């Protein structure tokens, strides 16, 4: 974890951008520095980081309901755990894990690809490879 905290919690504006471009290292670094600003307890940076993660989870990024559910439950649990951990434990870890998960390279298939497969199935009878 970096030693230098982000001085301005509003500097977290780049967090969502780093997550959306799947730059996990930059996203985790930025979140870790911001959360370090809160010291040994949850404060304004936790609220801001959790807010950004919540906006991303609810922002219609997932196509299939199971992916949306994973995003939502992960951010809710990470926020709850960060607030519940005692001061002598690194309470930032649940949120940093959530940031890493959100910024990961794993992606579900696009809506366009799913629609294409569905149309090929209906029109041509071609069963998608994922269903065979």
C-alpha positions in Angstrom: 0.0 0.0 0.0 1.3 3.5 -0.8 2.4 5.7 2.0 1.3 9.0 0.6 -2.5 9.6 1.1 -4.5 11.5 -1.5 -4.9 14.9 0.0 -8.2 15.8 -1.6 -10.9 13.2 -1.4 -12.3 14.7 -4.6 -9.2 13.5 -6.4 -11.0 10.2 -6.5 -12.7 11.3 -9.7 -10.2 9.2 -11.6 -11.2 6.0 -9.7 -14.2 5.2 -11.8 -12.2 5.9 -15.0 -9.4 3.6 -13.9 -12.0 0.8 -13.1 -13.8 1.3 -16.4 -10.5 1.0 -18.4 -9.7 -2.1 -16.4 -6.5 -0.6 -14.9 -6.6 -2.5 -11.6 -3.2 -1.3 -10.4 -4.1 2.4 -10.8 -7.6 1.9 -9.4 -6.4 0.1 -6.3 -3.5 2.5 -5.8 -5.8 5.6 -6.0 -8.4 4.0 -3.6 -5.7 2.9 -1.2 -4.1 6.4 -1.0 -7.5 8.0 -0.6 -8.6 5.5 2.1 -5.2 6.1 3.9 -6.3 9.7 4.3 -9.0 8.5 6.7 -6.4 7.0 9.0 -7.4 4.1 11.2 -11.2 4.6 10.9 -13.8 5.0 8.3 -14.3 8.6 7.2 -15.1 10.7 4.2 -12.9 8.8 1.8 -14.7 5.5 2.6 -18.0 7.2 1.9 -16.7 8.5 -1.4 -15.0 5.3 -2.5 -18.1 3.2 -1.5 -20.3 5.8 -3.4 -18.2 5.4 -6.6 -18.4 1.6 -6.4 -22.1 1.7 -5.7 -22.7 4.0 -8.8 -20.7 1.5 -10.9 -22.6 -1.5 -9.5 -25.9 0.1 -10.2 -24.9 1.7 -13.5 -26.2 -1.0 -15.8 -22.8 -2.3 -16.7 -23.9 -5.9 -16.4 -26.0 -7.7 -19.0 -27.0 -10.8 -17.2 -28.8 -10.5 -13.8 -26.3 -12.8 -12.1 -23.4 -10.4 -12.9 -25.4 -7.4 -11.7 -26.2 -9.3 -8.5 -22.5 -10.0 -7.9 -21.5 -6.4 -8.4 -24.2 -5.1 -6.1 -23.6 -7.6 -3.3 -19.8 -7.2 -3.5 -19.9 -3.5 -2.9 -22.5 -3.7 -0.2 -20.6 -6.4 1.7 -17.2 -4.5 1.2 -18.7 -1.3 2.6 -20.3 -3.1 5.6 -17.1 -5.0 6.4 -14.9 -2.0 6.1 -17.1 -0.1 8.6 -17.3 -3.1 11.0 -13.6 -4.0 11.2 -11.8 -2.8 14.3 -9.2 0.0 14.1 -6.3 -2.4 14.6 -7.2 -4.3 11.4 -6.6 -2.9 7.9 -10.3 -1.9 7.4 -9.4 -0.8 3.8 -8.9 -4.3 2.5 -12.6 -5.2 1.7 -13.0 -2.0 -0.3 -9.7 -2.5 -2.1 -10.7 -6.0 -3.0 -13.9 -4.7 -4.4 -12.0 -2.1 -6.4 -9.8 -4.9 -7.8 -12.8 -7.1 -8.6 -14.5 -4.2 -10.4 -11.4 -3.3 -12.4 -10.6 -6.9 -13.3 -10.2 -7.9 -17.0 -13.0 -10.5 -16.9 -16.0 -9.3 -18.9 -19.3 -11.0 -19.8 -20.3 -11.1 -23.4 -21.8 -7.9 -24.8 -25.5 -7.4 -25.3 -24.8 -7.2 -29.0 -23.2 -10.6 -29.0 -26.0 -12.1 -27.0 -28.6 -10.6 -29.4 -26.6 -11.9 -32.4 -26.6 -15.4 -31.0 -30.3 -15.3 -30.2 -31.1 -14.1 -33.7 -29.0 -16.9 -35.3 -30.7 -19.4 -33.1 -34.2 -18.3 -34.0 -33.6 -17.6 -37.7 -31.0 -20.3 -38.6 -31.4 -22.8 -35.8 -27.8 -22.4 -34.9 -27.2 -23.3 -31.3 -24.7 -20.9 -29.6 -21.5 -22.6 -28.5 -22.2 -21.6 -24.9 -25.3 -23.8 -24.9 -23.7 -26.9 -26.3 
